[in-house]
Amino acid sequence: MNTFQIEKITPEQAVRLYVREHASWIEEQLGCNLQDSVLLSVGYSVAQLAVGYVLDRVPLDEPGSPLVERLHSSVESVVFPPYSFPAIDVCQMRDPKSLFLRPKTKWRAFWKDSPVSVRFKGIDGAIVVAAVPVHQREAGHTVDCVIAKRECAVQFLQLVQDVSPRGNSPRLWMYKGEHQEIAQARWSDLVLSESVVELVRRDFELFFQREGWFRDNRIPFRRGYLFHGPPGNGKTSVIRAMMATGCLEAFTLRLCDEETNDGAIEDLFRRAAYRAPSMVVLEDIDRAFGSNHTATKRSNVSLQQLLNSMDGLGTKDGIIVVATANDPTVLDPAILRRPGRFDRVVAFPPPEAELRTRYFAKFNSHLLEENLETVAKESEGLSFAQLREIYILAGQYAFERNDRIRVSDLLKGIRTLQEGMTFVSKPRRKVGFVESASTEVDSRVPTFSDK
């Protein structure tokens, strides 16, 4: 089996070379010449269906998308080429339904490179599916394709549409990847500043409630948000809450990947428009579109293409663009100076004392308010991600005692985190084994009632 180098040819060309290699068998299965067939990409690895037919007596935990799982019930038969044996990549994993102390294992299986002929209920002919292996920077990358007689292609697309209704949970679609279910995140789960509540939550909820107003006033029904601030201060958590609010599908890509170009960003927005209302998430745009030397890496996506996708004449309604940046001051001014691109620019700084107090109170309602204020004072300058780490450390100390978390546990967690940060930031004179950092407890700890 050949593996095609897409550094020299496009993925589409690699797929066509693969199809030609198996042309005789594909034509036999379809009952027509290749010229009378159509090559489809539906964004899912339909070939993954074949795993269960090869390893039918092996306990499997198949990594398939929700759509592929729903297609299983419509499969009538699966046929493989007589000249090519199936190739499956397997690894052992714990059955998630079993206890850690008494684990049961399953095999996780990934379909590799053999084409598969599948007959579905309600479709008049066979459908050939394949996961075409190609070389990219990520090992094991494949391009998924579906080949069908033209009249059968219409029936197959109808089947896909029938079994993939909008679900009850938000999903993220990574460009050149598959949909991933996203864990539910509710606004009530988050500790938010009043500015984030006003500029994001209320604005976002009103946006969907006032679709008719937008249309009546002939204003494009789309929205743009730019979240900026140091990592770990809630940008991603708020995006997840936005997705959950309308059970939205989000579409994203890695702007700084070598394979990401103008065509990729155009295709991303087009797919988002097909599934509108939907979100386009663009992370770390300051790395990709910085205006000076402080930008660490440039993107193969041109700035003009990004701007046209966001607010050009062809931009469709129902798309919410959410971009994130650690440092917005390095962004090219063209991204910020036009309101139609980002309607709301929202800062996510490290939480202030009041937010830190609310955060710890959310998980430790049994503790006295004055003691939580002490914890908030001692954690000044830390991010939400670091506050969570402190809470986890405190939970570990309380677990060892088989007791509830105390204020002393939280303060100990703060000191442990701060000592680790100081140790990492110190200049090192040696390479190799060194003496461990001191774990002596600082005696200058405020006195309090440990409740």
LOLOFI-890550 format. One line per field, with one value per residue (C-alpha): residue in one letter; chain; x, y, z. Coordinates in nm, 4 decimals. Layout:
REM LOLOFI-890550
type <- [A; ...]
mol <- [A; ...]
X <- [X; ...]
Y <- [Y; ...]
Z <- [Z; ...]
***
This chain:
REM LOLOFI-890550
type <- [M; N; T; F; Q; I; E; K; I; T; P; E; Q; A; V; R; L; Y; V; R; E; H; A; S; W; I; E; E; Q; L; G; C; N; L; Q; D; S; V; L; L; S; V; G; Y; S; V; A; Q; L; A; V; G; Y; V; L; D; R; V; P; L; D; E; P; G; S; P; L; V; E; R; L; H; S; S; V; E; S; V; V; F; P; P; Y; S; F; P; A; I; D; V; C; Q; M; R; D; P; K; S; L; F; L; R; P; K; T; K; W; R; A; F; W; K; D; S; P; V; S; V; R; F; K; G; I; D; G; A; I; V; V; A; A; V; P; V; H; Q; R; E; A; G; H; T; V; D; C; V; I; A; K; R; E; C; A; V; Q; F; L; Q; L; V; Q; D; V; S; P; R; G; N; S; P; R; L; W; M; Y; K; G; E; H; Q; E; I; A; Q; A; R; W; S; D; L; V; L; S; E; S; V; V; E; L; V; R; R; D; F; E; L; F; F; Q; R; E; G; W; F; R; D; N; R; I; P; F; R; R; G; Y; L; F; H; G; P; P; G; N; G; K; T; S; V; I; R; A; M; M; A; T; G; C; L; E; A; F; T; L; R; L; C; D; E; E; T; N; D; G; A; I; E; D; L; F; R; R; A; A; Y; R; A; P; S; M; V; V; L; E; D; I; D; R; A; F; G; S; N; H; T; A; T; K; R; S; N; V; S; L; Q; Q; L; L; N; S; M; D; G; L; G; T; K; D; G; I; I; V; V; A; T; A; N; D; P; T; V; L; D; P; A; I; L; R; R; P; G; R; F; D; R; V; V; A; F; P; P; P; E; A; E; L; R; T; R; Y; F; A; K; F; N; S; H; L; L; E; E; N; L; E; T; V; A; K; E; S; E; G; L; S; F; A; Q; L; R; E; I; Y; I; L; A; G; Q; Y; A; F; E; R; N; D; R; I; R; V; S; D; L; L; K; G; I; R; T; L; Q; E; G; M; T; F; V; S; K; P; R; R; K; V; G; F; V; E; S; A; S; T; E; V; D; S; R; V; P; T; F; S; D; K]
mol <- [A; A; A; A; A; A; A; A; A; A; A; A; A; A; A; A; A; A; A; A; A; A; A; A; A; A; A; A; A; A; A; A; A; A; A; A; A; A; A; A; A; A; A; A; A; A; A; A; A; A; A; A; A; A; A; A; A; A; A; A; A; A; A; A; A; A; A; A; A; A; A; A; A; A; A; A; A; A; A; A; A; A; A; A; A; A; A; A; A; A; A; A; A; A; A; A; A; A; A; A; A; A; A; A; A; A; A; A; A; A; A; A; A; A; A; A; A; A; A; A; A; A; A; A; A; A; A; A; A; A; A; A; A; A; A; A; A; A; A; A; A; A; A; A; A; A; A; A; A; A; A; A; A; A; A; A; A; A; A; A; A; A; A; A; A; A; A; A; A; A; A; A; A; A; A; A; A; A; A; A; A; A; A; A; A; A; A; A; A; A; A; A; A; A; A; A; A; A; A; A; A; A; A; A; A; A; A; A; A; A; A; A; A; A; A; A; A; A; A; A; A; A; A; A; A; A; A; A; A; A; A; A; A; A; A; A; A; A; A; A; A; A; A; A; A; A; A; A; A; A; A; A; A; A; A; A; A; A; A; A; A; A; A; A; A; A; A; A; A; A; A; A; A; A; A; A; A; A; A; A; A; A; A; A; A; A; A; A; A; A; A; A; A; A; A; A; A; A; A; A; A; A; A; A; A; A; A; A; A; A; A; A; A; A; A; A; A; A; A; A; A; A; A; A; A; A; A; A; A; A; A; A; A; A; A; A; A; A; A; A; A; A; A; A; A; A; A; A; A; A; A; A; A; A; A; A; A; A; A; A; A; A; A; A; A; A; A; A; A; A; A; A; A; A; A; A; A; A; A; A; A; A; A; A; A; A; A; A; A; A; A; A; A; A; A; A; A; A; A; A; A; A; A; A; A; A; A; A; A; A; A; A; A; A; A; A; A; A; A; A; A; A; A; A; A; A; A; A; A; A; A; A; A; A; A; A; A; A; A; A; A; A; A; A; A; A; A; A; A; A; A]
X <- [0.0000; 0.1457; 0.1508; 0.1316; 0.3449; 0.1130; 0.4072; 0.4330; 0.0685; -0.2607; -0.4756; -0.7308; -0.4645; -0.3536; -0.7102; -0.7424; -0.4168; -0.5488; -0.8789; -0.6926; -0.4875; -0.8113; -1.0103; -1.0995; -1.2368; -1.4212; -1.5906; -1.6905; -1.8498; -2.0281; -2.1435; -2.0291; -1.7193; -1.5387; -1.6490; -2.0084; -1.9306; -1.8773; -1.6137; -1.7519; -1.6059; -1.8586; -1.6177; -1.6432; -1.4445; -1.7223; -1.4648; -1.4548; -1.7799; -1.5775; -1.3880; -1.6708; -1.7126; -1.3482; -1.3132; -1.6699; -1.5823; -1.3425; -1.4697; -1.4200; -1.4514; -1.4601; -1.3564; -1.6318; -1.8248; -2.1929; -2.2908; -2.0886; -2.2391; -2.5888; -2.5013; -2.4273; -2.7959; -2.8342; -2.5500; -2.6575; -2.3186; -1.9488; -1.7079; -1.3287; -1.1010; -0.9778; -0.6239; -0.5914; -0.6322; -0.7769; -0.5347; -0.6467; -0.4498; -0.5483; -0.4541; -0.5788; -0.7780; -0.9814; -1.3551; -1.4875; -1.7813; -1.5522; -1.3993; -1.0330; -0.9645; -1.1289; -1.0654; -1.1956; -1.0253; -1.1380; -0.9556; -0.9741; -0.9513; -0.8708; -0.9372; -0.6288; -0.5859; -0.8009; -1.1044; -1.4409; -1.7632; -2.0711; -2.4355; -2.6853; -3.0582; -3.2512; -2.9591; -2.9787; -2.6063; -2.2843; -2.0868; -1.7062; -1.5407; -1.1719; -0.9329; -0.6494; -0.3114; -0.0991; 0.2183; 0.1762; 0.3531; 0.1147; 0.1797; -0.1043; -0.2967; -0.5649; -0.8040; -1.1522; -1.3517; -1.6766; -1.7178; -2.0644; -2.2608; -2.4153; -2.7746; -2.6594; -2.4667; -2.7938; -2.9432; -2.6325; -2.6378; -3.0053; -2.9212; -2.6464; -2.8891; -3.1527; -2.9215; -2.7408; -2.9969; -2.8785; -2.8016; -2.8591; -2.4924; -2.2515; -1.9911; -1.6560; -1.5423; -1.1671; -1.0731; -0.9630; -1.0913; -1.4176; -1.6775; -1.5977; -1.8604; -1.7907; -1.8642; -2.1565; -2.0606; -2.3258; -2.2975; -2.3842; -2.0699; -1.8467; -1.7315; -1.7508; -1.6731; -1.9568; -1.7895; -1.7874; -2.1504; -2.2522; -2.0348; -2.0562; -2.3330; -2.6138; -2.5073; -2.4831; -2.8238; -2.9921; -2.8361; -3.0335; -3.3521; -3.3512; -3.2992; -3.6222; -3.5045; -3.1804; -3.3707; -3.6338; -3.3589; -3.1563; -2.8541; -2.6439; -2.7354; -2.3846; -2.1620; -1.7914; -1.6146; -1.2470; -1.1381; -0.7938; -0.5827; -0.3194; -0.3816; -0.5902; -0.8390; -1.1572; -1.1572; -1.2076; -1.4605; -1.6758; -1.6609; -1.7867; -2.0716; -2.1643; -2.1719; -2.3924; -2.6369; -2.7659; -2.6344; -2.4147; -2.1642; -1.8279; -1.5744; -1.2050; -0.8572; -0.4954; -0.4043; -0.0290; -0.0221; 0.1753; -0.1211; -0.3644; -0.4042; -0.6615; -0.8582; -0.8803; -1.0226; -1.2691; -1.3813; -1.4142; -1.6536; -1.8462; -1.9000; -2.0043; -2.2583; -2.4079; -2.4712; -2.5780; -2.6442; -2.2896; -1.9604; -1.6172; -1.3443; -1.0038; -0.7559; -0.4348; -0.4810; -0.2069; 0.0414; -0.0849; -0.1610; 0.0740; 0.1758; 0.5322; 0.8232; 0.6500; 0.4293; 0.5952; 0.4697; 0.2947; 0.0168; -0.0169; -0.3668; -0.3547; -0.4984; -0.7175; -0.8741; -0.9501; -1.1136; -1.3188; -1.4388; -1.5476; -1.7336; -1.7113; -2.0019; -2.0254; -2.0326; -2.3489; -2.5880; -2.6022; -2.2252; -2.0697; -1.6935; -1.5020; -1.1295; -0.8796; -0.5500; -0.3031; -0.1778; -0.4127; -0.1635; 0.0395; -0.2606; -0.2658; -0.4835; -0.6953; -0.8443; -0.9682; -1.0524; -1.3733; -1.6742; -1.8210; -1.5391; -1.5433; -1.8502; -1.7230; -1.3594; -1.3474; -1.0560; -0.9955; -0.7347; -0.6339; -0.9293; -0.9466; -0.9889; -1.3701; -1.3726; -1.1148; -1.3297; -1.6367; -1.4406; -1.3268; -1.6701; -1.8323; -1.6519; -1.6201; -1.9500; -1.8841; -1.5905; -1.6206; -1.6241; -1.3395; -1.1182; -1.2008; -1.0998; -0.7641; -0.7247; -0.8152; -0.5556; -0.2820; -0.3627; -0.3269; -0.2119; -0.2981; -0.5141; -0.8362; -0.6429; -0.4004; -0.6883; -0.8265; -0.4879; -0.4853; -0.8298; -0.7157; -0.4060; -0.6225; -0.8519; -0.5565; -0.4520; -0.8095; -0.8351; -0.5331; -0.7198; -1.0541; -1.1991; -1.3484; -1.1250; -1.0036; -0.8676; -0.5251; -0.5431; -0.6110; -0.3276; -0.0919; -0.1967; -0.1179; 0.2296; 0.2990; 0.1995; 0.3964; 0.7064; 0.6848; 0.6540; 0.9532; 1.1637; 1.0973; 1.1750; 1.5101; 1.8274; 1.9910; 2.3675; 2.3751; 2.2456; 2.1359; 2.0509; 2.0114; 1.8969; 1.5210; 1.3495; 1.2831; 0.9421; 0.9684; 0.6377; 0.6497; 0.5647; 0.4411; 0.0875; -0.2087; -0.3981; -0.7591; -1.0335; -1.0006; -1.3655]
Y <- [0.0000; 0.3340; 0.6320; 0.9612; 1.2576; 1.5573; 1.7906; 1.7623; 1.7071; 1.8136; 1.5765; 1.5746; 1.4559; 1.1894; 1.0580; 1.0431; 0.8454; 0.6049; 0.5646; 0.4884; 0.2213; 0.0398; 0.1449; -0.2043; -0.3264; 0.0005; -0.0094; -0.3721; -0.2838; 0.0273; -0.1336; 0.1623; 0.3332; 0.5824; 0.8550; 0.7854; 0.8014; 1.0874; 1.1355; 1.2741; 1.3954; 1.4145; 1.4992; 1.1570; 0.8340; 0.6152; 0.3374; 0.2971; 0.1006; -0.1949; -0.2561; -0.4459; -0.6763; -0.7825; -0.8138; -0.9240; -1.1342; -0.8897; -0.6527; -0.3164; 0.0432; 0.1921; 0.5595; 0.6637; 0.9872; 0.9993; 0.9913; 0.6751; 0.5086; 0.5851; 0.4510; 0.1061; 0.0112; 0.0838; -0.1441; -0.4596; -0.5985; -0.5177; -0.6455; -0.6145; -0.6422; -1.0015; -0.8778; -0.6548; -0.7716; -0.5264; -0.3268; -0.2115; -0.0220; -0.1436; -0.0448; -0.1701; 0.0546; 0.0302; -0.0176; 0.3184; 0.1371; -0.0707; 0.0302; 0.1320; -0.1239; -0.4014; -0.2903; -0.4590; -0.3896; -0.3368; -0.2889; 0.0500; 0.0013; 0.2421; 0.1471; 0.1898; 0.1788; -0.0858; 0.0318; -0.1099; -0.1693; -0.1079; -0.1703; 0.0378; -0.0161; 0.2076; 0.2640; 0.0869; 0.0195; -0.0232; 0.2657; 0.2418; 0.4135; 0.4538; 0.6219; 0.7224; 0.7296; 1.0368; 1.1767; 1.4868; 1.6214; 1.4134; 1.0424; 0.8247; 1.1042; 0.9945; 1.1596; 1.0053; 0.9663; 0.8140; 0.6939; 0.6224; 0.5927; 0.9340; 0.8306; 0.6368; 0.9400; 1.1304; 0.8468; 0.8245; 1.1964; 1.1682; 0.8819; 1.0881; 1.3767; 1.1498; 1.0009; 1.3212; 1.5606; 1.8349; 1.6809; 1.8026; 1.8753; 2.1184; 1.9826; 2.1074; 2.0389; 2.0614; 2.1359; 1.8146; 1.6232; 1.4975; 1.6316; 1.6046; 1.6135; 1.8983; 1.8626; 2.0771; 2.4079; 2.6282; 2.9963; 2.9133; 2.6966; 2.9992; 3.2845; 3.5897; 3.9577; 4.2009; 4.3192; 3.9632; 3.9154; 4.2388; 4.2283; 3.8557; 3.6619; 3.9197; 4.0380; 3.6808; 3.5779; 3.8937; 3.8361; 3.5132; 3.6563; 3.9494; 3.7805; 3.9359; 4.2824; 4.2387; 4.1312; 4.4067; 4.6679; 4.5071; 4.4543; 4.1408; 3.8786; 3.7908; 3.8720; 3.8918; 3.8653; 3.9069; 3.7696; 3.8765; 3.8199; 3.5874; 3.2115; 3.0422; 3.3223; 3.1788; 3.2528; 2.8889; 2.8236; 3.1136; 2.9868; 2.6470; 2.8153; 3.0102; 2.6877; 2.5198; 2.8133; 2.7452; 2.3888; 2.5205; 2.3505; 2.5245; 2.5126; 2.5738; 2.5216; 2.5758; 2.9077; 2.8516; 2.5029; 2.4842; 2.3215; 2.6002; 2.8480; 3.0838; 2.7929; 2.6342; 2.9454; 2.9928; 2.6313; 2.6647; 2.9593; 2.7849; 2.4770; 2.6963; 2.8692; 2.5325; 2.4562; 2.8065; 2.9166; 2.8142; 2.9444; 2.9912; 2.9790; 3.1279; 3.0807; 3.2803; 3.5140; 3.7374; 3.4615; 3.4454; 3.8110; 4.0183; 4.3536; 4.3576; 4.1430; 4.0371; 3.7973; 3.4602; 3.2888; 3.3896; 3.2068; 3.0973; 3.2483; 3.6007; 3.8805; 3.9882; 3.6426; 3.6414; 3.9846; 3.8911; 3.5739; 3.7694; 4.0593; 4.0308; 4.0424; 3.6635; 3.6261; 3.4449; 3.5235; 3.3188; 3.2892; 3.3972; 3.4482; 3.4184; 3.4898; 3.4781; 3.6580; 3.6695; 4.0147; 4.2210; 4.5093; 4.3164; 4.2533; 4.4140; 4.7296; 4.6205; 4.3444; 4.5831; 4.9118; 4.8028; 4.7342; 4.4745; 4.2369; 4.2356; 4.3880; 4.3144; 4.3248; 4.1771; 4.1585; 3.8457; 3.9592; 3.7586; 3.7640; 4.0384; 3.9676; 3.9687; 3.7125; 3.4971; 3.4980; 3.3991; 3.1251; 2.9562; 3.0082; 2.8274; 2.5053; 2.5610; 2.7035; 2.5608; 2.7973; 3.1332; 3.4395; 3.6148; 3.3090; 3.2928; 3.6570; 3.5598; 3.2893; 3.5409; 3.7882; 3.5252; 3.4192; 3.7668; 3.7706; 3.4079; 3.2975; 3.0973; 2.7933; 2.8340; 2.8790; 2.5491; 2.3856; 2.5226; 2.3751; 2.0356; 2.0436; 2.1325; 1.8444; 1.6057; 1.7215; 1.6798; 1.3351; 1.2156; 1.3059; 1.1783; 1.5193; 1.8289; 2.0952; 2.3489; 2.6989; 2.5670; 2.3243; 2.6098; 2.8210; 2.5246; 2.4739; 2.8395; 2.8125; 2.4883; 2.6434; 2.9632; 2.7690; 2.5642; 2.8787; 3.0364; 2.7226; 2.6988; 3.0685; 3.0623; 3.0545; 2.7137; 2.6668; 2.2921; 2.0502; 1.7168; 1.6120; 1.9003; 1.9352; 1.9487; 2.2723; 2.3279; 2.2179; 2.3928; 2.5572; 2.9338; 3.0196; 3.3650; 3.2452; 3.4592; 3.3229; 3.2202; 2.9914; 2.6834; 2.6741]
Z <- [0.0000; -0.1020; 0.1276; -0.0546; 0.0385; 0.0595; 0.1086; -0.2704; -0.3637; -0.2117; -0.0016; -0.2841; -0.5300; -0.2803; -0.2610; -0.6399; -0.6662; -0.4042; -0.5952; -0.9189; -0.7413; -0.6455; -0.9544; -1.0837; -0.7508; -0.6819; -1.0250; -0.9651; -0.6314; -0.7581; -1.0810; -1.2893; -1.4257; -1.2055; -1.4457; -1.3387; -0.9654; -0.7236; -0.4545; -0.1265; 0.2006; 0.4840; 0.7638; 0.9298; 0.9094; 0.7684; 0.7080; 1.0865; 1.0438; 0.9150; 1.2402; 1.4074; 1.1066; 1.1154; 1.4932; 1.5618; 1.8677; 2.0288; 2.3018; 2.1375; 2.2361; 1.8897; 1.8647; 1.6256; 1.5881; 1.6910; 1.3233; 1.2528; 1.5585; 1.4287; 1.0826; 1.2300; 1.2426; 0.8697; 0.7512; 0.5647; 0.4565; 0.4370; 0.1669; 0.1493; -0.1576; -0.2054; -0.2759; 0.0326; 0.3910; 0.6444; 0.8610; 1.2049; 1.4657; 1.8148; 2.1674; 2.5015; 2.7333; 3.0503; 3.0144; 3.1423; 3.3047; 3.5276; 3.8608; 3.8720; 4.1463; 3.9415; 3.5852; 3.2757; 2.9469; 2.5917; 2.2662; 2.0988; 1.7239; 1.4405; 1.0775; 0.8604; 0.4825; 0.3095; 0.1091; 0.2191; 0.0285; 0.2451; 0.1621; 0.3594; 0.3987; 0.1614; -0.0787; -0.4145; -0.4545; -0.2620; -0.1151; -0.1068; 0.1880; 0.2724; 0.5116; 0.2785; 0.4595; 0.3987; 0.5508; 0.7593; 1.0633; 1.2748; 1.2392; 1.1201; 0.9492; 0.7052; 0.4638; 0.4721; 0.1526; 0.0230; -0.3379; -0.4757; -0.7956; -0.8493; -0.7798; -0.4707; -0.3488; -0.3168; -0.1124; 0.1068; 0.1830; 0.2749; 0.5113; 0.6745; 0.7150; 0.8678; 1.1308; 1.2282; 1.3739; 1.6021; 1.9371; 2.2901; 2.3574; 2.1899; 1.9495; 1.8268; 1.4709; 1.4114; 1.0509; 0.8759; 1.1774; 1.3237; 1.5605; 1.9294; 2.1999; 2.4432; 2.8133; 2.9204; 3.0832; 3.2399; 3.3176; 3.6782; 3.6968; 3.6340; 3.8537; 3.6292; 3.6673; 3.6060; 3.2845; 3.1428; 3.2470; 3.0774; 2.7655; 2.6945; 2.8672; 2.8426; 2.4996; 2.3693; 2.5073; 2.3748; 2.0344; 1.9865; 2.1307; 1.8879; 1.5531; 1.4236; 1.5272; 1.3300; 1.0205; 1.0497; 1.0666; 0.7869; 1.0103; 0.9493; 1.2064; 1.3212; 1.6162; 1.6920; 2.0276; 2.1103; 2.4477; 2.5638; 2.8720; 3.0212; 2.9937; 3.2603; 3.3303; 3.1829; 2.8103; 2.7081; 2.9868; 2.8682; 2.5092; 2.6282; 2.8170; 2.5030; 2.3019; 2.5617; 2.5720; 2.2231; 2.1903; 1.9112; 1.6908; 1.6906; 1.4084; 1.4611; 1.3156; 1.4107; 1.2543; 1.2778; 1.1250; 0.8025; 0.6245; 0.7241; 0.4387; 0.2859; 0.1448; 0.4891; 0.6566; 0.3705; 0.3997; 0.7782; 0.7507; 0.4740; 0.6904; 0.9828; 0.7568; 0.6595; 1.0296; 1.1370; 1.3998; 1.4838; 1.6184; 1.4680; 1.7324; 1.6466; 1.9299; 1.9833; 1.6890; 1.8289; 1.7409; 1.3846; 1.3028; 1.5159; 1.3707; 1.5051; 1.6190; 1.9419; 1.7470; 1.7873; 1.4744; 1.1559; 0.9767; 0.6165; 0.6302; 0.4884; 0.6988; 0.4083; 0.3840; 0.7568; 0.7377; 0.4310; 0.6021; 0.9079; 0.7473; 0.3682; 0.1262; 0.1257; 0.5047; 0.6101; 0.8931; 1.2105; 1.2652; 1.5949; 1.5756; 1.9023; 1.8942; 2.1784; 2.2292; 2.5139; 2.4135; 2.1929; 2.1660; 1.9062; 1.6798; 1.3400; 1.3746; 1.0769; 1.2932; 1.5617; 1.3943; 1.2234; 1.4499; 1.2147; 1.3018; 1.6819; 1.8414; 2.1910; 2.3040; 2.6533; 2.8975; 3.1070; 3.3629; 3.6707; 3.9146; 4.1753; 4.5493; 4.5360; 4.2547; 4.4313; 4.7450; 4.5429; 4.3687; 4.6898; 4.8522; 4.5602; 4.6504; 5.0264; 5.1487; 5.4983; 5.5571; 5.7317; 5.5064; 5.6913; 5.6440; 5.2731; 5.2492; 5.4017; 5.1366; 4.8651; 4.9966; 5.0003; 4.6411; 4.4907; 4.1287; 4.0560; 3.7642; 3.7826; 3.6619; 3.9509; 4.1983; 4.0760; 4.1305; 4.4869; 4.5502; 4.4179; 4.6393; 4.9393; 4.8530; 4.8542; 5.2014; 5.3292; 5.1691; 5.3660; 5.6860; 5.5541; 5.6396; 5.4809; 5.3299; 5.5851; 5.5419; 5.6445; 5.3483; 5.1061; 5.2506; 5.2338; 4.8713; 4.7979; 4.9525; 4.7670; 4.4345; 4.4967; 4.6031; 4.2860; 4.0750; 4.2523; 4.2172; 3.8439; 3.7864; 3.9703; 3.7526; 3.7621; 3.7803; 3.7299; 3.4725; 3.6137; 3.9666; 4.2134; 4.5696; 4.6096; 4.7038; 5.0705; 5.1854; 5.5243; 5.6123; 5.6548; 6.0144; 5.9139; 5.8501; 5.9579; 6.2582; 6.2018; 6.3135; 6.0885; 5.9828]
***
